[in-house]
Amino acid sequence: MTLTYPWEIVPFFFLVAFVYSSVGHGGASGYLALFALFGVASPAVAPVALVLNIFVASTSCWHYYRGGHFSWKMLWPFVASSLPAAFLGGFTAISPEVFSVLLGAALLLAAGRIFFWNTPPEVGTLRNVPLRASIPIGGALGFVSGMIGIGGGVFLSPILLLFRWADVKRTAAISSAFIVLNSISGLAGHLSRSSFDMAGALPLVVAAVGGGFLGSRMGAFKLSARILQGVLGVVLVMAGAKLIGKVFWMG
């Protein structure tokens, strides 16, 4: 598989990576939203998004680790079940219509995470993560994420915040590592059933890595780009609505 896209999309990948990495995410849902808005429809969009996820979320993970926010004890129960599930999800072939609906729903959830689930827990109210919750959650998130080509951070982050299992910085650190590992596993699943040419996506990689490095450094050590996150939320809503609407209006 090869991926063709308009060149004007490249700077938007820099901006998406910058904004997502500022909160510890890899940006796959944003990249897929851009592909949808620019009319890029190809089976290669999912593995390309996962590759970009790995690069960008790795820089986020490194910066948040250096900032002292990472906890392997909190991460491992989620990834113990998510990694095999992400591979299985990536290996699972689905129809373009189902893919569009699932991806559209994921983008709308990602927008909801930006607009409604960004309130940090109050100091002193954090709770321990029970194994009976983390293992099934990790498995479910891993399977869905691998299938549609994202790392799962947009799902995991609001869960960690909603149940007060982590503060904002630790949530970003855990989510970035979760994204890297799931993206690797999901990509392996995709590659096990088909191959794709990554050479054409090199400009997107360069743009995403540059934006991811700057954004993650800002998020880990300075301030997050809240205004840009709001703009991104609007983009996600537009892309999610477009994907779902195209299936039901034209189906």
N, C-alpha and C positions, 0 to 999 in steps of 0.2 A: 504494500500500500504506500502511496505517496500522498502528500498533503500540499494542495495549492491554495493560496490565499492572497488577498490584495495587500500590497506593501503598506498602505496607510494604516493597517491594523497594528503594525509593529510598535509604535510609541504607546499605544493603549496597553500593550502587554507590560511595558515598563511601569506604567501608572498602577495597573492592577496588582502587580507583584509588590510594588512599594506599599500600597495600602494593606494588602493581606498580610504581608510579612511583619507589619508593624504590630499586629496582634497575634503573631506566631503561626500564621496559616501559610500554606503553599500557593494558594490562588487558583486551584484547578476549576472550581465552580465559576470564578471570574473569567478564566480563559475560555471555558466552554460557553459562557454567556456572550463573550465577544465573537466567537465563531458563529454563534446563532444569529447575533445581530447583523453580522457582515455576510450572512447567507452562505457560510462555509459548511457544507454537509458532506462528511466523509467518515468512513469507519476509523480513519487514522486520528481523528480528533481526540478520542479517549486516551490512547497510548501516548500521544504527544503531550496532552495535559498532565499525564502522570509523570512523564520525564521532567517537565518543567516543575512540577510539584516537588520532585526529589531535590532538584537543585536549589529552589527557593526556600523550601522548608528546612533544608540542611543548614543554610545560613542563619535562619531564625533560631533553630535548635542550638547552634553554636553560641550565638550571642546571648540567648537566655540562659544557657548553661554557664557561660562566663559570668553572667549577672547573679548567679547563685539561686536560680529559681527552679531548677530541675529536680525531680524526685523519681528515681527508678522504682522505688517501692510502690508508688502510686501508678506508674505506667504499666508495669509488667502484667497485671491481671487483665488489662484491656487488650494488650497485644498478643497474649497467649492464645486467645480465641480469635482475634481479628485477623492475624496473619494467614492461617489456613483458609479462613472464610474469604478473605480478599482475593487469594489465588483462585478459589473456586468461583467467585464472582467474576473475575477477569476471564476465566475460561468459559463462562456461560455465554452462549450466543443468544441475543434477543433481537426481535424485529425492530426496524427503525421507528415504528410508531410507539412501541413500548419504551424504547430508549428515550424518545423525545418527551414522553409523559413523565417518566421517572426523573430525567434530568431537569425538566421544567419544575417539578415539585421540589427537587433538591435546591434549585436556584431560589425559589420562593422561600424555602426554609432558611437558606443562607441570608436572604434579605431580612427575614424576621429576626434572625440572630443579631444582625447589625442594629435594627431599629428598636428591638424590645428586650434583648437579653444581654445588654452590656453593663448592667448595674453591678458593681463589685459587692461581694458580701461584706457585711460589717465585721470589724475586727473582733475576734474572740468567738465568732459563731461558726467557724469551719468544723466540718464533721469528717470522720474517717469513712473511707469507701469500703462498703461490704463486698466480699468476694461473690456472694450470691447475686449481686447486681452488676458488678464490673465485668464478669466473664460473659454472661449472655448479651450485655450491651455491646461489648467489644465484638462478639461474633456477628451480631446483626449489622452493626455499622460497617464492619469489614466486608461483608458480603455485598451489601448495597453499593458501597464505595468502589469496590473493585469492578463491579458490573458496569457502572456508569462512568468510571474514569476520574474519580476524585479520591482524596486521601482520608476523608471522614472527619476532618477537624471542625468543619462547620456544624456537624452534628454533635461531636463530643464536647466542644466548648460550652454551648448552652446547657448541656447536661451537668457538667462540672460546676457551673455557676449557679444553676437553678437549685441543685441539691446541696449547695454550699460545701462542696468537696474540695474546692481550691479557690484562691483569690485570683485576680485577673492575671498577674504576672506568672503564677504557677500554672494557671490554665493555659496560657500561651506556650509555656515551656513544654508541658505534657502534650498539648495538641500538636506542636511542631514535630516532636519525635514520633508521635502516633501517625502523623501524616507521612513522614519519610518512610517508615517501615511498611505501612499499608500500601503506599504507592509502589514500592519495590515489589511487594508480593502481588499486587493487582497487575502490574506491568508484566511480571513473569507469566501470569495467567493469560493475558492477552497474547503475548509472544508465543505461548505454547500452542495456540490454535491458528495464528497468522503472523506474518512478518510485515514490517513497515520500514520505509526509508526515512531516517531522521535527518539526513543532510539538508533537505529543503527547509527544515524548521530551525536551522542554526540561528538566523536572525532573531527569531522569537526567544530562543534560549539566551542569547546575549542580552536582549532587552530585559527578560525576566530576571536573570541573575543580577544584573545591575540594579534594577529596582528593588529586588529582594534584599540585597546587601544593605542598601541605604535604609530601607524601611525597617528591617529587623533591628538595625543598630539604633534607630530612633525609638522604636518601641521598647527595646530592652533597657536603654540607658537614659532616654529623654522622655519625649511625649509621643502619644499616638496621634495619628492624623484623623481626628474625629470628623471634621467637615468632609474630607475626602471619602471617609467611610460611608457617610450619608449619601454622597453622590453615587458611590458604588452600589449602595442598597437600591437606589432607583434603577440603575442599570440591570441589576439582577432581577428585579420585578419585571422590567420590560422584556428581558430575554426569556424568563420563565413563562410569562404570559404568551409570548410569541410562539414558543415551542409547543405548549399545551394547546393553544388556540388553533395552530396549524393542523394538528391532528384531528381535532373535533370539528373544525369548520370545513376542512377539506376531505375529511374521512368519509 
